[in-house]
Amino acid sequence: MDYAQLTGEQLLQIKTLGQLKAAGYSPKSIKEELRANLILKIKAKENVFAGVWGYEDTVIPDIERAILSRHNINLLGLRGQAKTRIARMMTLLLDEYVPVLFGSELNEDPLLPLSTFAKNLIDEKGDDCLISWLPRAERYAEKLATPDVSVADLIGDVDPIKAATLKLNYNDERVIHYGLVPRSHRCIFVINELPDLQARIQVALFNILQEGDIQIRGFKLRLPLDIQFIFTANPEDYTNRGSIVTPLKDRIESQIITHYPKSIDIGKKITAQEARLQGKPVSKIHVPELMKDLIEQIAIEARHSEFVDEKSGVSARLTISAYENLISAAERRMYRNNETSTIVRISDLIGVIPAITGKVELVYEGEQEGAGLVAYNLIGKAIRTQFINYFPSPEQKKKQKSANPYVVPLAWFGEGNELDILTDLSDKTYKSILHGVPGLEKVVTQLVAQLPEKEKEFFMEFALHGLAEYSQLSKKMVDTGLQFKDLFSSMFEIGGDDEEGFEEEEDDS
């Protein structure tokens, strides 16, 4: 019988050690198992890490090389770079089922027993020993490293109750209460944020990695554990909270550096995939492609902002949460106005601010500014960056007044007119007030290529926001939305909204 050809259902019919031997089973280490299955998938041109975008040419080839080399892996990167996701997906490279000696705490291979319990059981019952089958989903263990994690948590400790019950002394292996690592024998074991682990705990780990033994309260136990270790680490932690001790780093054979999405398109794929929109009327809420670009641009601006801690990073979770909030803002407005459908607006980005403030770590200057203001300005910078992809730069056109497409709407504001775009405006009212600005519709229809009719008002509002970001108009937050007015007249206003902390920053350019 060829064991390798047996299906999962056929394997589950094997109940004893004798039947397992008859099926032609031979032990295989987890690293060999991962390597063999990866080779099959590479040959079949299957994507092992489906849903992980942007790593096809960088991180994933490094991971595949590490697996082929039978290496323990350290994934080094900032927050929200899919490190843990990749680690969890490696279970897909494991066999569907592996045999385990029934009753074993350590997932022991029936042909390679480790513990005294397993060896005694096999000696007693021989081929009649019962076996069970461990599915690949249960061969994964994960531990978040924190300074309070102890050796007992990871490795184990002497159990006095066990010793008293079994009438054994503390020098006997059978009185040990095993920790997470031994219980992960023949599994993938992940330690997240490795630098946060105390140095003495890290030392206990490299003993396992190199020598294959564990030490508990002076009792040395030889256990040739078979574990695929995957560690994750954030470069920020090396300076802020701890470091990886040199002997441990030396025993982690491959260190793979992760990164953020290198393009907006990749970011959009991640956001669309991860955003939790179940139960929302997404078919009734139209999201222009530009809005999806703006959401990703906010994260890009945050990663380069002087107010945001660069070492901490800006997680991909920012764009995911922001997109969810954006949809919710449009959804809320739709319900309040009893509308059957709607389109997201630029002003809906106000509702995205809470998703930003909780996802960025500010430097001292950012704390002084305030998280809300920093988030507001990041949105503004994203609009400014994307604006010139659709419209000519207002700064350049200002110098050529004869060919300036923005003259008419700017002149209307210059006459003292104001425009309030409130959060809860109905679609009908929203369209009405935008079309009330002379020349604004003409700006959009003439300058935006292949403009969909239903996105006309969206781009009209976008044009106003862009003009404000290029200091052609004044834009400020009010309690119920946004207000646009002439920049010059707004300079003479005393008090009022300055105290709110949401006045637009003077642009450097």
C-alpha positions in Angstrom: 0.0 0.0 0.0 1.3 3.5 -0.9 0.7 5.7 2.0 1.3 8.9 0.0 -1.6 8.1 -2.3 -4.2 7.6 0.5 -7.0 10.2 0.7 -8.0 11.9 4.0 -11.0 9.6 4.3 -8.9 6.5 3.9 -6.4 7.7 6.5 -9.1 8.2 9.1 -10.0 4.5 8.8 -6.6 3.6 10.1 -7.1 3.1 13.9 -4.0 1.2 15.2 -0.3 1.3 15.0 -0.2 -2.0 13.2 -2.6 -0.7 10.5 -0.4 2.4 10.2 2.7 0.3 9.6 0.8 -1.8 7.1 -0.2 1.3 5.1 3.5 2.1 4.5 3.7 5.1 6.8 7.2 6.5 7.5 7.9 9.5 9.8 8.7 12.9 8.2 9.7 16.1 10.0 7.5 19.1 9.7 10.2 21.0 7.7 10.4 18.2 5.2 6.6 18.1 5.1 6.4 21.8 4.3 9.2 21.5 1.7 7.7 18.5 -0.1 4.2 20.2 -0.3 5.7 23.5 -1.5 7.6 21.8 -4.3 4.4 20.2 -5.5 2.6 23.6 -5.4 5.5 25.3 -7.2 5.5 22.7 -9.9 1.7 23.0 -10.3 2.1 26.8 -10.3 -0.3 27.2 -7.4 -0.3 30.4 -5.3 0.3 29.3 -1.7 -0.3 32.7 -0.3 -3.5 33.7 -2.2 -4.9 37.0 -1.0 -1.5 38.4 0.1 -1.0 41.2 -2.4 2.2 43.1 -3.3 4.6 40.4 -2.2 4.7 38.3 -5.4 8.2 39.4 -6.4 9.7 40.3 -3.0 8.6 38.6 0.2 6.9 35.4 -1.1 10.0 34.2 -3.1 12.1 34.7 0.1 9.6 32.7 2.2 9.6 29.9 -0.4 13.4 29.8 -0.4 13.4 29.6 3.4 11.0 26.7 3.4 13.0 24.9 0.8 16.1 25.4 3.0 14.2 24.0 6.0 14.7 27.3 7.9 13.1 28.8 10.9 11.9 32.3 9.8 11.7 35.8 11.3 9.3 38.1 9.5 10.6 41.7 10.1 8.4 44.6 9.3 6.2 47.4 10.6 2.6 47.1 11.7 0.0 45.9 9.2 2.3 44.2 6.7 0.5 40.8 6.8 3.3 39.0 8.8 0.9 37.0 11.0 -1.4 36.3 8.0 1.5 34.8 6.1 2.4 32.6 9.1 -1.2 31.3 9.4 -1.3 30.6 5.7 1.7 28.3 6.0 -0.6 25.6 7.5 -1.8 25.1 3.9 1.5 23.5 3.1 1.0 20.8 5.8 -0.3 17.4 5.1 -4.1 17.0 5.5 -3.7 14.7 8.4 -0.8 13.3 10.4 -1.0 10.3 12.8 -0.7 10.9 16.5 -0.3 8.4 19.4 -3.7 8.4 21.1 -3.5 10.1 24.5 -0.2 11.8 23.9 0.1 15.4 25.2 2.9 16.1 22.7 1.3 15.1 19.4 3.9 12.3 19.2 4.5 10.3 16.1 3.6 6.7 16.8 6.9 5.6 15.2 9.0 8.3 17.0 7.8 8.5 20.6 9.4 11.1 22.8 7.9 10.8 26.2 8.1 8.0 28.8 4.3 7.7 28.6 4.5 7.0 24.8 7.4 4.6 25.0 5.8 2.6 27.9 2.4 2.5 26.0 4.1 1.1 22.8 6.1 -1.4 24.8 2.9 -2.6 26.5 0.4 -2.7 23.6 2.7 -2.9 20.6 0.8 -2.8 17.3 -2.5 -2.6 19.1 -1.8 1.0 20.2 -4.6 3.3 19.2 -3.8 6.3 17.0 -5.7 9.5 16.2 -5.3 11.9 13.3 -4.4 15.5 13.7 -5.7 17.8 10.9 -3.6 20.6 9.5 -5.8 23.3 11.0 -4.9 22.2 14.5 -1.2 22.1 13.8 -0.8 25.8 14.4 0.0 27.6 17.7 0.5 31.3 18.3 1.8 33.4 21.2 2.0 37.1 21.5 5.2 38.0 23.2 4.9 40.4 26.1 7.3 41.2 28.9 5.3 39.1 31.4 5.5 35.8 29.4 7.4 33.3 31.5 9.4 30.1 30.9 6.5 28.2 32.4 4.2 29.6 29.7 6.4 28.6 26.8 8.4 25.6 28.0 6.6 24.3 31.1 6.9 23.8 34.8 7.0 21.1 37.5 3.5 20.2 38.7 3.5 19.5 42.4 0.0 18.0 42.3 1.0 15.6 39.6 4.0 14.6 41.6 2.0 14.0 44.7 -0.7 12.1 42.9 1.6 9.8 41.0 4.0 9.6 44.0 7.0 10.7 41.8 9.9 12.9 42.7 10.4 16.2 40.9 13.2 14.7 38.9 10.8 12.6 36.9 9.7 13.7 33.4 6.1 12.7 34.1 5.6 15.5 36.7 6.2 18.2 34.1 3.3 20.3 33.0 4.3 21.2 29.4 4.1 24.7 28.0 3.1 25.8 24.6 6.3 24.9 22.8 6.4 21.2 23.6 2.7 20.9 23.0 3.4 22.3 19.5 5.5 19.3 18.6 5.0 18.6 14.8 3.3 22.0 14.5 3.9 25.5 13.3 4.6 27.7 16.3 4.5 31.5 15.9 5.8 34.1 18.4 4.5 37.5 17.5 6.6 40.6 18.5 9.7 38.6 19.5 11.7 41.6 20.8 9.2 42.1 23.6 10.1 38.7 25.0 12.5 39.0 28.0 16.1 38.0 27.2 16.1 35.0 29.6 13.0 33.6 27.8 14.7 34.1 24.4 17.6 32.1 25.8 15.3 29.2 26.7 14.1 29.3 23.1 17.5 29.0 21.4 18.2 26.0 23.6 15.3 24.3 21.8 16.3 25.6 18.4 19.9 24.4 18.6 20.2 21.6 21.1 16.7 20.1 21.2 16.5 20.1 24.9 14.4 21.9 27.5 15.4 22.9 31.0 12.8 23.3 33.7 14.0 24.3 37.2 17.4 22.7 36.8 15.9 19.5 35.4 17.3 19.0 31.9 15.1 17.0 29.6 16.2 15.8 26.2 13.2 16.3 23.8 14.0 16.4 20.1 11.0 18.6 19.3 10.0 18.9 15.7 8.7 22.4 15.3 8.6 25.0 12.5 9.3 28.3 14.3 8.0 31.5 12.7 8.8 34.8 14.5 7.5 38.2 13.8 9.2 41.4 14.8 8.8 45.1 14.4 11.9 47.2 13.9 10.4 49.8 16.2 10.6 47.4 19.1 14.4 47.1 18.8 14.8 50.6 20.2 11.6 51.1 22.1 11.0 48.0 24.1 13.7 45.3 23.6 15.7 43.4 21.1 16.4 39.9 19.8 19.3 38.5 21.7 22.3 37.7 19.4 22.5 34.0 20.1 18.8 33.6 19.2 19.1 35.7 16.1 22.0 33.6 15.0 19.8 30.4 15.2 16.9 31.9 13.1 18.2 31.0 9.7 16.1 33.3 7.5 15.1 36.9 8.3 12.7 38.2 5.8 11.8 41.9 5.5 8.2 42.9 4.7 7.0 46.2 3.3 3.8 48.2 2.7 2.0 48.2 -0.7 4.2 49.8 -3.3 1.3 51.2 -5.3 -2.2 52.5 -4.8 -3.6 49.6 -6.9 -2.2 47.0 -4.6 -3.5 48.9 -1.6 -7.0 49.0 -3.2 -6.9 45.2 -3.7 -6.0 44.7 0.0 -8.7 47.1 1.2 -11.4 45.6 -1.0 -10.5 42.1 0.2 -10.3 42.9 3.9 -13.1 45.4 4.4 -16.0 43.9 6.4 -19.1 45.0 4.5 -21.3 42.0 5.1 -24.9 43.1 5.6 -24.4 46.6 4.2 -26.3 47.8 1.2 -23.1 48.0 -0.9 -25.0 47.5 -4.2 -27.0 50.7 -3.4 -23.9 52.8 -2.5 -21.8 53.9 -5.5 -18.1 54.5 -4.7 -16.2 56.3 -7.5 -12.7 54.9 -8.3 -11.2 58.3 -7.3 -12.6 57.8 -3.7 -10.9 54.4 -3.4 -7.6 56.1 -4.5 -8.1 58.9 -1.9 -8.5 56.3 0.9 -5.2 54.7 -0.1 -3.5 58.1 -0.6 -4.4 59.0 3.0 -2.2 56.1 4.2 0.6 57.1 1.9 0.5 60.7 3.2 0.5 59.5 6.8 3.6 57.4 6.1 5.4 60.5 4.9 3.9 63.0 7.4 6.2 64.9 9.7 3.6 64.5 12.5 3.4 60.7 12.3 6.0 58.4 13.8 7.7 56.9 10.8 9.3 54.1 12.9 5.9 53.0 14.1 4.5 52.7 10.6 1.0 53.1 9.3 -0.9 49.8 9.2 -2.9 48.7 6.2 -5.7 48.4 8.8 -6.0 52.2 8.5 -7.3 52.1 4.9 -9.6 49.1 5.7 -11.2 50.9 8.7 -11.4 54.1 6.7 -13.2 52.4 3.8 -15.6 50.8 6.2 -16.3 54.2 7.8 -16.8 55.8 4.4 -19.4 53.3 3.4 -21.1 53.7 6.8 -21.2 57.5 6.4 -23.0 57.1 3.1 -25.3 54.4 4.5 -26.2 56.6 7.5 -27.1 59.5 5.2 -29.2 57.3 3.0 -31.3 56.0 5.9 -31.7 59.5 7.4 -33.1 60.8 4.1 -35.1 57.7 3.3 -33.3 57.3 0.0 -33.0 54.0 -1.9 -29.5 54.6 -3.2 -26.7 57.1 -3.0 -23.1 57.9 -4.0 -20.3 58.6 -1.5 -19.1 62.3 -1.3 -15.8 63.9 -0.6 -17.4 65.4 2.5 -18.0 61.8 3.8 -14.3 61.7 4.5 -15.0 63.6 7.7 -16.5 60.3 8.9 -13.1 58.7 8.2 -11.2 60.8 10.8 -11.9 58.4 13.7 -10.5 55.6 11.7 -7.3 57.6 11.2 -6.7 58.9 14.7 -6.7 55.4 16.2 -4.2 54.0 13.6 -1.4 56.5 13.7 1.3 57.1 16.3 2.1 60.8 16.5 5.5 62.4 17.3 5.7 65.2 19.8 4.8 67.9 17.1 1.7 65.8 16.1 0.6 65.5 19.7 0.8 69.3 19.9 -1.3 69.7 16.8 -3.9 67.1 18.0 -4.9 63.8 16.5 -8.1 65.2 14.9 -6.3 68.1 13.2 -3.5 65.8 11.9 -6.1 63.4 10.5 -8.0 66.3 8.8 -4.8 67.6 7.3 -3.8 64.1 6.0 -7.2 63.9 4.2 -6.4 67.4 2.7 -3.0 66.3 1.5 -4.5 63.2 -0.1 -7.0 65.4 -2.0 -4.2 67.8 -3.0 -2.1 64.9 -4.4 -4.9 63.3 -6.3 -6.4 66.6 -7.6 -3.7 67.2 -10.3 -4.4 63.8 -11.7 -7.8 65.1 -12.9 -7.5 68.9 -13.0 -4.7 71.4 -13.9 -2.8 72.9 -11.0 -4.7 76.1 -9.8 -1.3 77.7 -9.0 -0.1 77.5 -12.6 -3.5 78.5 -14.0 -3.7 81.5 -11.7 -0.7 83.0 -13.5 -2.5 82.7 -16.9 -5.9 84.3 -16.1 -7.1 84.2 -19.7 -6.9 80.4 -19.7 -7.8 79.8 -16.1 -10.9 77.5 -16.0 -11.5 78.3 -12.3 -12.1 82.0 -12.7 -15.9 81.9 -12.8 -16.5 79.8 -9.7 -13.7 81.6 -7.7 -15.3 85.0 -8.7 -18.6 83.8 -7.3 -17.0 83.1 -4.0 -15.1 86.4 -4.2 -18.5 88.2 -4.3 -19.0 87.0 -0.7 -21.0 83.9 -1.4 -20.6 80.8 0.8 -21.3 77.1 0.2 -22.2 74.7 3.1 -22.0 71.0 2.4 -23.6 69.4 5.4 -23.2 65.8 6.3 -26.9 64.8 6.1 -27.9 66.6 2.9 -30.2 64.7 0.7 -28.9 63.8 -2.8 -31.4 66.3 -4.3 -30.3 69.2 -2.1 -26.6 68.2 -2.5 -26.9 68.4 -6.3 -28.8 71.6 -6.2 -26.3 73.6 -4.1 -23.4 72.4 -6.2 -25.1 73.4 -9.4 -25.7 76.8 -7.8 -22.0 77.6 -8.1 -21.6 79.3 -11.5 -19.0 77.7 -13.8 -18.4 74.7 -11.5 -20.2 72.2 -13.7 -18.3 73.5 -16.8 -15.0 73.0 -15.0 -15.8 69.3 -14.4 -17.3 68.5 -17.7 -14.5 70.1 -19.7 -11.5 68.8 -17.7 -12.5 65.3 -16.4 -12.0 62.7 -19.1 -14.8 60.1 -19.6 -16.8 61.6 -16.7 -19.7 59.3 -15.7 -23.0 61.2 -15.4 -23.7 59.9 -11.9 -20.3 61.1 -10.7 -20.6 64.6 -12.0 -21.6 66.1 -8.6 -18.9 64.0 -6.9 -16.2 65.6 -9.1 -17.8 69.1 -8.6 -17.3 68.7 -4.9 -13.8 67.3 -5.4 -12.9 70.4 -7.5 -14.0 72.7 -4.6 -11.9 70.6 -2.1 -8.9 70.7 -4.5 -9.2 74.5 -4.9 -9.2 74.8 -1.1 -6.1 72.6 -0.7 -4.3 74.8 -3.3 -5.3 77.9 -1.2 -7.7 79.3 -3.8 -10.7 78.9 -1.4 -11.2 78.7 2.3 -12.5 75.4 3.7 -13.3 74.8 7.4 -15.3 72.3 9.4 -18.5 73.3 11.0 -20.5 71.2 13.4 -22.6 69.6 10.7 -20.2 69.5 7.7 -18.0 71.8 5.7 -18.1 75.4 4.6 -16.4 76.9 1.6 -15.9 80.6 1.1 -13.5 83.2 -0.4 -10.0 82.8 1.0 -9.4 86.6 1.3 -12.7 87.4 3.2 -12.1 84.5 5.6 -8.8 86.1 6.7 -10.7 89.0 8.3 -12.9 86.8 10.5 -12.0 87.0 14.2 -12.4 84.1 16.6 -14.9 81.5 15.6 -13.6 78.4 14.1 -10.0 79.0 14.8 -10.7 77.8 18.3 -11.9 74.5 17.0 -8.5 73.6 15.7 -9.6 72.7 12.3 -8.5 75.7 10.3 -6.6 74.6 7.2 -2.9 74.9 7.4 -1.2 77.4 5.2 0.3 75.4 2.3 4.1 75.5 2.0 4.0 75.4 -1.8 
